[in-house]
Structures are given as structure tokens and as C-alpha cells.
Amino acid sequence: ENLPQAGEQQWKYTISLDTSFTDALAKQGVALEGYIKQEKNWLASSTILKLCSDLGECLETMQNIYKNTEE
């Protein structure tokens, strides 16, 4: 269906794409963004707990990582 036949020239096929931005897509985007931020924070804090033995050093490292994720 809609394919050119043998020897056919100047064949064209047109398709329409729906590019509307719906509320459902917006909600999915917001949810995904929140999930990614949560995962970044979880990974950063779990990594810090493994790397730091001094509480002051740990706090400073966490502040630096948080600062980097905001940029």
C-alpha cells in the first residue's frame, strides 16, 4: 500500500506528524525531571558516605556537589 510500482517515477508519500505539546507530555516531562534530580542527589549522597570519614569533609563535599548540580 502506498508504495511505488515498478518503473514508477516521481513517487511521493506524505505523512502528517502530530507535534502538539499536550498537558500529559508536560506532566511526564516534569515528573522525569524531578526523578532525575532525586537520583542525582541520591547518588551524590551515597557516594559521599563511602568516601568521607570526617563529618566536616563530608559536609563540604556535599555542598560542592550540590552547587555543581544547580549550574
C-alpha positions as a LaTeX table, in Angstrom:
\begin{tabular}{lrrr}
\hline
Residue & $x$ (\AA) & $y$ (\AA) & $z$ (\AA) \\
\hline
Glu1 & 0.00 & 0.00 & 0.00 \\
Asn2 & 1.24 & 3.48 & $-0.95$ \\
Leu3 & 4.44 & 2.03 & $-2.44$ \\
Pro4 & 5.67 & 2.83 & $-5.94$ \\
Gln5 & 5.14 & 0.28 & $-8.69$ \\
Ala6 & 8.00 & $-0.99$ & $-10.85$ \\
Gly7 & 9.15 & 1.77 & $-13.20$ \\
Glu8 & 7.11 & 4.47 & $-11.48$ \\
Gln9 & 8.84 & 7.86 & $-11.34$ \\
Gln10 & 8.36 & 10.97 & $-9.22$ \\
Trp11 & 6.74 & 8.95 & $-6.45$ \\
Lys12 & 5.72 & 10.89 & $-3.35$ \\
Tyr13 & 4.42 & 9.79 & 0.03 \\
Thr14 & 3.19 & 12.30 & 2.56 \\
Ile15 & 2.71 & 11.70 & 6.26 \\
Ser16 & 1.43 & 14.13 & 8.87 \\
Leu17 & 3.05 & 14.24 & 12.29 \\
Asp18 & 1.19 & 15.43 & 15.36 \\
Thr19 & 3.58 & 17.87 & 17.04 \\
Ser20 & 1.18 & 19.25 & 19.62 \\
Phe21 & 2.50 & 19.58 & 23.16 \\
Thr22 & $-0.18$ & 18.18 & 25.41 \\
Asp23 & $-0.68$ & 18.51 & 29.17 \\
Ala24 & 0.10 & 14.80 & 29.52 \\
Leu25 & 3.50 & 15.29 & 27.87 \\
Ala26 & 4.22 & 18.29 & 30.09 \\
Lys27 & 3.39 & 16.29 & 33.23 \\
Gln28 & 5.61 & 13.42 & 32.10 \\
Gly29 & 8.48 & 15.86 & 31.49 \\
Val30 & 8.12 & 17.45 & 34.92 \\
Ala31 & 7.94 & 14.04 & 36.60 \\
Leu32 & 11.02 & 12.82 & 34.74 \\
Glu33 & 12.98 & 15.96 & 35.61 \\
Gly34 & 12.11 & 15.55 & 39.30 \\
Tyr35 & 13.08 & 11.88 & 39.22 \\
Ile36 & 16.44 & 12.67 & 37.62 \\
Lys37 & 17.22 & 15.34 & 40.24 \\
Gln38 & 16.27 & 12.92 & 43.01 \\
Glu39 & 18.53 & 10.22 & 41.54 \\
Lys40 & 21.45 & 12.67 & 41.24 \\
Asn41 & 21.06 & 13.66 & 44.89 \\
Trp42 & 20.78 & 10.03 & 46.00 \\
Leu43 & 23.87 & 9.01 & 44.03 \\
Ala44 & 25.85 & 12.00 & 45.29 \\
Ser45 & 24.97 & 11.37 & 48.94 \\
Ser46 & 25.61 & 7.62 & 48.77 \\
Thr47 & 28.99 & 8.20 & 47.12 \\
Ile48 & 29.95 & 10.77 & 49.76 \\
Leu49 & 29.09 & 8.37 & 52.57 \\
Lys50 & 31.53 & 5.86 & 51.08 \\
Leu51 & 34.30 & 8.41 & 50.54 \\
Cys52 & 34.21 & 10.53 & 53.72 \\
Ser53 & 35.33 & 9.55 & 57.16 \\
Asp54 & 35.38 & 13.09 & 58.61 \\
Leu55 & 31.97 & 14.78 & 59.07 \\
Gly56 & 33.31 & 18.27 & 58.16 \\
Glu57 & 34.91 & 16.96 & 54.99 \\
Cys58 & 31.70 & 15.13 & 54.12 \\
Leu59 & 29.59 & 18.28 & 54.56 \\
Glu60 & 31.96 & 20.34 & 52.42 \\
Thr61 & 31.92 & 17.71 & 49.67 \\
Met62 & 28.12 & 17.56 & 49.71 \\
Gln63 & 27.88 & 21.35 & 49.43 \\
Asn64 & 30.27 & 21.36 & 46.46 \\
Ile65 & 28.34 & 18.61 & 44.65 \\
Tyr66 & 25.01 & 20.33 & 45.30 \\
Lys67 & 26.48 & 23.58 & 43.93 \\
Asn68 & 27.61 & 21.77 & 40.76 \\
Thr69 & 24.17 & 20.22 & 40.10 \\
Glu70 & 22.49 & 23.63 & 40.29 \\
Glu71 & 24.64 & 25.06 & 37.47 \\
\hline
\end{tabular}
